[in-house]
Amino acid sequence: MLSPSASDARASGAWIAPLVSTIVTLPIALFLFGLVGLSAMACDSCGGEEAQRYSQSVMQGVVGLFLGLVVAGVFLVVSWVLPWRQRNAARRTVFAVLAPCVLGLSYVVFLALVARP
């Protein structure tokens, strides 16, 4: 019988990076979702063309943020489903770290897309 190589050995503690990332990413995503929802009210006193321009820019920003949320979710799922072997430890950590970073980047994209009233 062949013994597994060191890179094929089961990684102890492989669940730590995805768990920490999940604990950090999900509240950030919920906070950003609420913040973006409230930002639509920033132009309640606007009228006519300005309100329409702001509304369209907010919708574009929401699409950008939503895409960022999807990418962050994919990174979280990938960090959890990678085989729990030593050779995947670095990849798992990278995906786990990228998930909350993508949320920050997607919020910056949202801010760049929204035309301020």
C-alpha positions in Angstrom: 0.0 0.0 0.0 1.3 3.4 -0.9 1.5 6.1 1.7 0.1 9.5 0.9 2.6 12.3 0.2 2.8 15.3 2.5 0.8 17.4 0.1 -2.0 14.9 0.1 -2.2 14.7 3.8 -5.4 16.0 5.4 -4.9 19.6 6.6 -5.7 20.1 10.3 -7.5 23.4 10.9 -8.5 23.8 7.3 -11.8 25.1 8.4 -10.4 28.1 10.3 -9.8 30.5 7.3 -13.3 29.9 5.7 -15.0 30.2 9.1 -13.3 33.5 10.0 -14.0 34.8 6.5 -17.7 33.8 6.7 -18.0 35.5 10.1 -16.5 38.7 8.7 -18.0 38.7 5.2 -21.6 38.1 6.0 -22.1 41.0 8.5 -20.2 43.3 6.1 -22.4 42.2 3.2 -25.6 42.8 5.3 -24.3 46.2 6.4 -23.5 47.3 2.8 -26.8 46.0 1.6 -28.6 48.2 4.2 -26.4 51.2 3.6 -27.1 51.0 -0.2 -30.8 50.7 0.5 -30.7 53.8 2.6 -28.7 55.7 0.0 -31.7 55.8 -2.3 -33.3 58.3 0.1 -30.4 60.8 -0.3 -32.3 62.5 -3.2 -35.8 62.6 -1.7 -36.0 66.3 -2.0 -34.6 66.3 -5.5 -37.0 66.8 -8.4 -37.3 66.2 -12.1 -34.2 65.5 -14.1 -31.9 65.4 -11.1 -34.0 62.8 -9.3 -34.2 60.7 -12.4 -30.4 60.9 -13.0 -29.7 60.0 -9.4 -32.2 57.1 -9.5 -30.6 55.6 -12.6 -27.1 56.0 -11.2 -28.2 54.3 -7.9 -29.6 51.4 -9.9 -26.3 51.0 -11.8 -24.4 51.2 -8.5 -26.7 48.5 -7.0 -26.0 46.2 -9.9 -22.2 46.7 -9.4 -22.6 46.0 -5.7 -24.7 43.0 -6.3 -22.1 41.6 -8.7 -19.5 42.1 -5.9 -21.7 40.3 -3.4 -22.0 37.4 -5.8 -18.3 37.2 -6.4 -17.6 37.4 -2.6 -20.2 34.6 -2.1 -18.4 32.5 -4.8 -15.1 33.0 -3.1 -16.6 31.9 0.3 -18.1 28.8 -1.2 -14.8 28.0 -3.0 -12.9 28.4 0.3 -15.2 25.9 2.0 -15.4 23.3 -0.8 -11.7 23.0 -1.8 -10.5 19.6 -0.7 -9.1 19.7 2.8 -5.6 18.8 1.9 -2.3 20.4 2.6 -1.7 21.4 -1.0 -4.9 23.5 -1.0 -4.2 25.3 2.3 -2.8 28.4 0.6 -5.6 28.6 -2.0 -8.2 28.2 0.7 -6.7 31.1 2.7 -6.4 33.3 -0.4 -10.1 32.8 -1.3 -11.1 33.3 2.3 -9.2 36.6 2.4 -10.5 37.8 -1.0 -14.2 37.5 0.0 -14.3 40.5 2.3 -11.9 42.4 0.2 -14.2 42.1 -2.8 -17.0 43.6 -0.7 -14.9 46.6 0.0 -14.0 47.0 -3.7 -17.6 46.6 -4.7 -18.7 49.4 -2.3 -16.0 51.6 -3.9 -17.5 50.7 -7.3 -20.9 51.6 -6.0 -19.7 55.0 -4.8 -18.0 55.7 -8.1 -21.2 54.8 -10.1 -23.6 56.9 -8.1 -24.0 60.6 -9.2 -24.2 62.7 -6.1 -27.2 65.1 -5.9 
